[in-house]
Amino acid sequence: MRQIPDTIGPLPDQPWVHPDRGYDSTPTRHLLDELGYVHEIARKPIPAPSKPGNGGSWNTPTPG
């Protein structure tokens, strides 16, 4: 995570990240705080709200 600015360039004054729950750990939270990232990590065992709005599959073809 420390290399992100080197990879993509300057970050906004208050960068946001939304890691999935695989990153839900104390060391990750401390690192994000140290780096100044505003973060919202999906919590274990609560699933992230990632279902498509239509209740279908992500593989559903786009209408039109």
C-alpha positions as CSV (number, residue, x, y, z in Angstrom):
1,M,0.0,0.0,0.0
2,R,2.9,2.3,0.6
3,Q,3.7,2.2,-3.1
4,I,0.3,3.2,-4.4
5,P,1.2,6.9,-4.8
6,D,4.4,5.9,-6.7
7,T,2.4,3.7,-9.0
8,I,-0.6,6.0,-9.7
9,G,0.7,9.4,-8.9
10,P,-0.4,12.0,-6.3
11,L,-3.4,11.1,-4.2
12,P,-6.3,13.4,-3.1
13,D,-6.0,15.2,0.2
14,Q,-8.1,12.6,1.8
15,P,-7.9,9.3,-0.1
16,W,-10.6,6.6,0.4
17,V,-10.1,2.9,0.1
18,H,-12.8,0.1,0.4
19,P,-10.8,-3.2,0.8
20,D,-12.8,-6.4,0.9
21,R,-13.0,-8.4,4.1
22,G,-9.9,-10.4,3.3
23,Y,-8.0,-7.3,4.6
24,D,-10.0,-7.1,7.8
25,S,-7.1,-7.2,10.3
26,T,-5.6,-5.0,12.9
27,P,-2.3,-4.6,11.0
28,T,-4.2,-3.5,7.9
29,R,-6.3,-1.0,9.8
30,H,-3.2,0.5,11.5
31,L,-1.3,0.8,8.2
32,L,-4.3,2.6,6.6
33,D,-4.5,4.9,9.5
34,E,-0.7,5.5,9.4
35,L,-0.9,6.3,5.7
36,G,-3.8,8.7,6.2
37,Y,-6.4,6.7,4.1
38,V,-10.0,6.9,5.1
39,H,-11.1,3.3,5.0
40,E,-14.2,1.1,5.3
41,I,-13.2,-2.5,5.3
42,A,-16.0,-5.1,4.9
43,R,-16.2,-6.8,8.3
44,K,-15.9,-10.6,8.9
45,P,-18.3,-12.4,8.8
46,I,-20.7,-9.7,7.4
47,P,-20.6,-9.9,3.6
48,A,-20.0,-6.8,1.6
49,P,-23.0,-5.4,-0.3
50,S,-21.9,-6.7,-3.7
51,K,-25.0,-8.2,-5.2
52,P,-26.2,-6.7,-8.5
53,G,-29.2,-4.4,-8.1
54,N,-31.4,-6.5,-10.3
55,G,-31.0,-9.6,-8.1
56,G,-29.4,-11.4,-11.0
57,S,-25.9,-12.5,-11.8
58,W,-22.9,-10.3,-12.6
59,N,-22.8,-12.3,-15.8
60,T,-26.2,-11.1,-17.0
61,P,-25.9,-9.4,-20.4
62,T,-26.5,-5.7,-20.4
63,P,-29.9,-4.8,-21.9
64,G,-30.0,-2.9,-25.2
